[in-house]
Amino acid sequence: MNGETPNDIERAAIEEHAQRTTEQTALRKVRKTLDGIEAAEAGQRRGLRRILVACTILAVLGAWLSWELVFSDKGMPKQQPMKVPAALPPKQ
């Protein structure tokens, strides 16, 4: 034996156990923090995806409405066709 007493051995085991417990506690805290960050990022991605879908729907509806207003005859009064004279009036 190299001169260690049973008290020294017990003390070393207790210190090793305390060190291991401290490391495990620190790792749990880090893991919990990382899980929280990942959850927040996932929530932001979901929110961004919803905003993108809403903007796409609004853009499609806006394009469709513009198309309808420009290229349809709905709601526009029909005018009589213009009559073009057969000959130009004489110049004075």
C-alpha positions as a Markdown table, in Angstrom:
| # | Residue | x | y | z |
|---|---|---|---|---|
| 1 | Met | 0.0 | 0.0 | 0.0 |
| 2 | Asn | 1.2 | 3.5 | -0.6 |
| 3 | Gly | 0.4 | 4.8 | 2.8 |
| 4 | Glu | -3.2 | 6.0 | 2.2 |
| 5 | Thr | -5.5 | 5.6 | 5.2 |
| 6 | Pro | -9.1 | 4.5 | 4.9 |
| 7 | Asn | -10.2 | 8.1 | 5.6 |
| 8 | Asp | -8.2 | 9.4 | 2.7 |
| 9 | Ile | -9.7 | 6.8 | 0.4 |
| 10 | Glu | -13.2 | 7.7 | 1.6 |
| 11 | Arg | -12.5 | 11.4 | 1.2 |
| 12 | Ala | -11.3 | 10.8 | -2.3 |
| 13 | Ala | -14.4 | 8.7 | -3.2 |
| 14 | Ile | -16.6 | 11.4 | -1.7 |
| 15 | Glu | -14.8 | 14.2 | -3.7 |
| 16 | Glu | -15.0 | 12.1 | -6.9 |
| 17 | His | -18.7 | 11.5 | -6.3 |
| 18 | Ala | -19.3 | 15.2 | -5.6 |
| 19 | Gln | -17.4 | 16.2 | -8.8 |
| 20 | Arg | -19.4 | 13.7 | -10.9 |
| 21 | Thr | -22.7 | 15.0 | -9.4 |
| 22 | Thr | -21.7 | 18.6 | -10.1 |
| 23 | Glu | -20.8 | 17.8 | -13.7 |
| 24 | Gln | -24.1 | 15.9 | -14.2 |
| 25 | Thr | -26.0 | 18.9 | -12.8 |
| 26 | Ala | -24.2 | 21.3 | -15.1 |
| 27 | Leu | -24.9 | 19.1 | -18.1 |
| 28 | Arg | -28.6 | 18.9 | -17.2 |
| 29 | Lys | -28.8 | 22.6 | -17.0 |
| 30 | Val | -27.0 | 23.1 | -20.3 |
| 31 | Arg | -29.3 | 20.5 | -21.9 |
| 32 | Lys | -32.4 | 22.2 | -20.5 |
| 33 | Thr | -31.2 | 25.5 | -21.9 |
| 34 | Leu | -30.5 | 24.0 | -25.3 |
| 35 | Asp | -33.9 | 22.4 | -25.3 |
| 36 | Gly | -35.5 | 25.8 | -24.5 |
| 37 | Ile | -33.6 | 27.4 | -27.3 |
| 38 | Glu | -34.5 | 24.7 | -29.8 |
| 39 | Ala | -38.2 | 25.0 | -28.8 |
| 40 | Ala | -38.1 | 28.8 | -29.3 |
| 41 | Glu | -36.5 | 28.4 | -32.7 |
| 42 | Ala | -39.1 | 25.8 | -33.8 |
| 43 | Gly | -41.9 | 28.2 | -32.7 |
| 44 | Gln | -40.3 | 31.0 | -34.7 |
| 45 | Arg | -40.1 | 28.7 | -37.8 |
| 46 | Arg | -43.7 | 27.7 | -37.4 |
| 47 | Gly | -44.8 | 31.4 | -37.1 |
| 48 | Leu | -42.7 | 32.4 | -40.1 |
| 49 | Arg | -44.2 | 29.6 | -42.1 |
| 50 | Arg | -47.7 | 30.7 | -41.2 |
| 51 | Ile | -46.9 | 34.3 | -42.2 |
| 52 | Leu | -45.5 | 33.1 | -45.5 |
| 53 | Val | -48.6 | 31.1 | -46.2 |
| 54 | Ala | -50.9 | 34.0 | -45.3 |
| 55 | Cys | -48.9 | 36.4 | -47.5 |
| 56 | Thr | -49.0 | 33.9 | -50.4 |
| 57 | Ile | -52.8 | 33.6 | -50.1 |
| 58 | Leu | -53.2 | 37.4 | -50.0 |
| 59 | Ala | -51.0 | 37.8 | -53.0 |
| 60 | Val | -53.0 | 35.3 | -55.0 |
| 61 | Leu | -56.3 | 36.9 | -54.0 |
| 62 | Gly | -54.9 | 40.3 | -54.9 |
| 63 | Ala | -53.7 | 39.1 | -58.3 |
| 64 | Trp | -57.1 | 37.4 | -58.9 |
| 65 | Leu | -59.0 | 40.6 | -57.9 |
| 66 | Ser | -56.8 | 42.8 | -60.1 |
| 67 | Trp | -57.3 | 40.4 | -63.0 |
| 68 | Glu | -61.1 | 40.5 | -62.5 |
| 69 | Leu | -61.2 | 44.3 | -62.3 |
| 70 | Val | -59.0 | 44.8 | -65.4 |
| 71 | Phe | -60.2 | 42.1 | -67.7 |
| 72 | Ser | -63.8 | 41.5 | -66.9 |
| 73 | Asp | -66.8 | 43.6 | -68.0 |
| 74 | Lys | -68.6 | 43.2 | -64.7 |
| 75 | Gly | -70.0 | 46.3 | -63.3 |
| 76 | Met | -68.9 | 48.5 | -66.2 |
| 77 | Pro | -71.7 | 50.2 | -68.1 |
| 78 | Lys | -71.8 | 49.3 | -71.8 |
| 79 | Gln | -71.5 | 52.3 | -74.1 |
| 80 | Gln | -72.9 | 52.7 | -77.5 |
| 81 | Pro | -70.3 | 52.0 | -80.2 |
| 82 | Met | -68.7 | 55.1 | -81.8 |
| 83 | Lys | -70.0 | 56.0 | -85.2 |
| 84 | Val | -67.3 | 57.0 | -87.6 |
| 85 | Pro | -68.4 | 59.2 | -90.5 |
| 86 | Ala | -68.0 | 57.7 | -93.9 |
| 87 | Ala | -66.2 | 60.9 | -95.1 |
| 88 | Leu | -64.3 | 63.6 | -93.4 |
| 89 | Pro | -66.0 | 67.0 | -93.2 |
| 90 | Pro | -64.5 | 69.5 | -95.7 |
| 91 | Lys | -61.7 | 71.8 | -94.4 |
| 92 | Gln | -62.6 | 75.4 | -94.1 |
